[in-house]
Amino acid sequence: MMGFGLLSLLVTIGIFFWLTRQETARPDSRPKQEDQLPPQGILDRRYARGELTREEYREIKQDLS
């Protein structure tokens, strides 16, 4: 009889951890700040972060104009 109580406790704890893990695995539904920027703003931010070279920045900026 005692083994059944222990088993149900372990199952309950397992379900609790599984549910909390599922809750944190959901993607954030709020849009990122960068998603709200116009294309030129995204380009400027990427250049400022060092993701683009000067030549890449100028080419993309010309394409956007």
DAWOUR-V81642 format. One record per pair of residues at least 24 apart in sequence whose C-alpha atoms are under 10 Angstrom apart, sorted by the first residue. I is the first residue (numbers start at 0). J is the second residue. Records with the same first field share a line. If there is no record, write none. Layout:
I = J / J
//
This chain:
38 = 63
39 = 63 / 64
//
